[in-house]
Amino acid sequence: MFLLEAANVNKWLGERLLFSLDELKVQAGEKIGIVGLNGAGKTTLLRTLAGEEPADEGRIVRHGSVAWIKQLVSDSEMPLSGGEQVREQIKRAFSKQASLLLADEPTSHLDLAGVKWLEKELRSTDRAVLLISHDRALLDAVCGKILEIEQGVCTLYPGNYSFYREEKERRRAFAQAEYNQYVAEKKRLQAAIREVKERSRRMMKPPKGMSVSEARMGKDYRGTKQGKVAGRAKALESRLARLEEKEKPRELPHVQFDASHHHPIGSKVVLRLEQVGKPGLFAPLRCAIPTGAKVGVIGANGAGKSTLLQLLVSRAPGVAWASAAKIGFFQQQLNVLDERKSILENVRISSRYDETMIRTVLARLLFRREEVHKPVSVLSGGERVKAALAKVFLSESNVLVLDEPTNFLDLFAREELERVLKSYPGTLLFASHDRHLLREVADRLIIIEDQRAVYFQGTFAEYERSLTRTVASQPQQSAESLLRVETALAEVLGRLGFPLPEAERAELERRFQELVRERDRLKRGK
Ligand SMILES: Nc1ncnc2c1ncn2[C@@H]1O[C@H](COP(=O)(O)OP(=O)(O)OP(=O)(O)O)[C@@H](O)[C@H]1O
């Protein structure tokens, strides 16, 4: 028996068909990933399947109970970090006696160890799982099927995420080839028709130098010949009319962030910390951060990353910013946004740019025309993040302080944000668990670990290398070190599964070999 059966389900948002699902049957123990761009309708689909929202058309039958891990907007009033709150939610969901587990981006806020733990739980549970995620490695490890929502259409792919990507690319290439062939054939027929018609027209003209009587005599002959040519033109025209029309495969709209509006700071050092710490979390830190630095703040869930950023932004004792520094702060709680106000109003309040400029920036984030008037309260998780980032980027800041900015963003939006932050001309401090972002953007790190905050003047890759070296030099390796290397190994492997530029692939393969050697050494206890 199926735990869930859905047939011909349609959901509308006013004029917009949010999604159309022909059929979905979920068997006991089955794990299905749900993917799509921010705002595609994934959460709404899950809520509709769970019976929390009505479908406009179609049939949904559920057998058995449902447990949820919902998208978390972290609560600053709680004494727990975002990641700790997510862990609590996951534990609660698993403790329920439910045959179907619905999880909506459960890895947001989690550190690597947390993601690994969740992956293990999801793989080993005998419950059926519907999992919305932008985490490719997790989808690959957990799901046997992928349900994609794209431009309102739900398509089920019978394989894991890698299968889905390959199959999708194959279908896209096929559709593109079909379309190219259609365009070429259409052009060929049109050119042939033009040529035949031209020939027919020329035929009726008597050749130059022919007398009127000669021309008259030849008219019958030419007329017959011209009739044949006209017939040929007609045949070509009817072939053109019968040519099966192929639609141009649609390019997916991608977001574009814009963080270039800012006033430079003259001084060499933008931020000095004189013994800034938090009792119970991390010991005082002393450092000077140069203007233009891109500082990644890393550490496990609950280590104190958000707390450190709060201390900096609130100019706590010991924190000295350059006088020209203007800080734009993006927080996990997204409390820069007023829920009741529209996206446009929210951005306009803190920006000195005019409405046209703001609308242009919002349109690049795919909030087009009337959409800018949507109240924040109806936005999807990823859309909220985009709106909050737009607000911060369009304020008059020259220092960005971002707390986990890639949470809830789809893969394309993540890559785009990465590109923009990399080329951001101002100073950037950002807390993140996103290793790709850290590798690409950070040129310095603040590492919070073992109740200490350490300023590391190197890139994330250099930090990772230093870690493996330290690990290798210790004779007695802890289980934690082994876990760290194994996690790094899994992550490298995951990335190697995707198409990569050659240089990056070579670097990853080198790193993979290095990590394998480390792991083996650790296992041997040498
Ligand atoms: N009352 C409403 N009025 C207008 N639009 C709405 C309303 N409620 C939801 N939406 C829109 O429906 C779309 C789908 O939202 P949903 O939360 O299902 O997206 P999602 O695919 O889960 O996105 P994300 O990946 O960002 O979490 C979004 O564009 C959202 O703004």
The ligand as a Gaussian input file, in Angstrom:
#p B3LYP/6-31G(d) Opt

LIG

0 1
 N       -0.164000      34.740000      -0.525000
 C        0.736000      34.773000      -1.490000
 N        0.698000      35.735000      -2.440000
 C        1.594000      35.781000      -3.423000
 N        2.598000      34.897000      -3.558000
 C        2.698000      33.937000      -2.655000
 C        1.777000      33.813000      -1.567000
 N        2.148000      32.747000      -0.825000
 C        3.246000      32.221000      -1.433000
 N        3.575000      32.941000      -2.518000
 C        4.685000      32.683000      -3.472000
 O        4.662000      31.314000      -3.824000
 C        5.960000      30.932000      -4.304000
 C        6.303000      29.555000      -3.768000
 O        6.679000      29.589000      -2.401000
 P        7.361000      28.317000      -1.711000
 O        7.648000      28.676000      -0.294000
 O        6.528000      27.123000      -1.958000
 O        8.733000      28.208000      -2.555000
 P        9.975000      27.226000      -2.390000
 O       10.173000      26.520000      -3.686000
 O        9.824000      26.392000      -1.179000
 O       11.149000      28.287000      -2.239000
 P       12.518000      28.263000      -1.354000
 O       13.505000      27.385000      -2.084000
 O       12.962000      29.689000      -1.439000
 O       12.172000      27.827000       0.009000
 C        6.892000      32.066000      -3.889000
 O        7.214000      32.836000      -5.029000
 C        6.063000      32.880000      -2.896000
 O        6.438000      34.242000      -2.912000

